[in-house]
Amino acid sequence: MESNPMLVAGQKFDTGRKWVDESGVAWRIFRRLYRLGALPNATTINTAHGETIDPLKHAHIVGFWANNGTTMKLIAADPVVSVDATNIIVTATANLSAFTKSEIILEWAG
């Protein structure tokens, strides 16, 4: 897979970078943009990422939320975003459904 400077929703690409684990094995780092829609109302949403991801290897998550022209980056404790072997997990303790658009950029070693 070729390194691609453009970030296209749903398209996986090789960043050209490597992550080296504790045993010295170098893993390629991939990136994909996911559009998740509205944030949850004091609940959890799970979105399948469709990749083979070991969360104990390199995994990096960047999130953005939008509401009526206001965009926020994932920096606060609410919502909490995590990744497991199957899903991107977004958990909100408050009603964040006013944020009608959300995007997650996920990087992982594979």
Secondary structure, DSSP 4 states (H G I P E B T S, - for coil): --B-SS--BT--EEEEEEEE-TTS-EEEEEEEEEE--SPPBSSEEEEE--S---TTS-EEEEEEEEETTEEEES-SSSSEEEE-SSEEEEE-SSB-TT--EEEEEEEEE-
